[in-house]
Amino acid sequence: MLKIGLSNSISQIIMSFSNILLNNLAAGYEDYVISAYGVAGKLISMVYMITVGYI
């Protein structure tokens, strides 16, 4: 159980850091770039949840 939990935890930590990095990179542009990145992230997460729900 620890083996599964540890790998998922590491995966989530990497995802969080990559989101932080991409937000910081997008901050150099105007606000609409950050907004578009947020909208795209929400759409991707919705598709992911629907896909996982059917599996």
C-alpha positions in Angstrom: 0.0 0.0 0.0 2.9 2.4 0.7 4.4 1.6 -2.7 1.2 2.7 -4.5 0.6 5.7 -2.2 4.2 6.9 -2.5 4.2 6.8 -6.3 0.9 8.7 -6.5 2.2 11.3 -4.0 5.4 11.9 -6.0 3.3 12.2 -9.2 1.0 14.8 -7.6 4.0 16.8 -6.3 5.6 16.8 -9.8 2.3 18.0 -11.3 1.9 20.8 -8.7 5.5 22.0 -9.3 5.0 21.9 -13.1 1.8 24.0 -12.7 3.7 26.5 -10.6 6.4 26.7 -13.2 4.0 27.2 -16.1 2.1 29.8 -14.2 5.3 31.7 -13.5 6.3 31.5 -17.1 2.8 32.7 -18.2 3.0 35.6 -15.8 5.5 37.3 -18.1 2.7 37.7 -20.6 -0.6 39.5 -20.2 -3.4 38.3 -17.9 -5.4 36.6 -20.7 -2.6 34.1 -21.1 -2.9 33.0 -17.5 -6.7 32.9 -17.8 -6.4 30.8 -21.0 -4.0 28.4 -19.2 -6.5 28.1 -16.3 -9.4 27.4 -18.7 -7.4 24.8 -20.6 -6.5 23.1 -17.3 -10.1 22.9 -16.2 -11.1 21.4 -19.6 -8.4 18.9 -19.4 -9.3 17.9 -15.9 -13.0 17.5 -16.9 -12.1 15.2 -19.8 -9.8 13.3 -17.4 -12.5 12.8 -14.8 -15.1 11.7 -17.4 -12.6 9.3 -18.9 -11.6 7.8 -15.6 -15.3 7.6 -14.6 -16.0 5.3 -17.6 -13.1 3.0 -17.1 
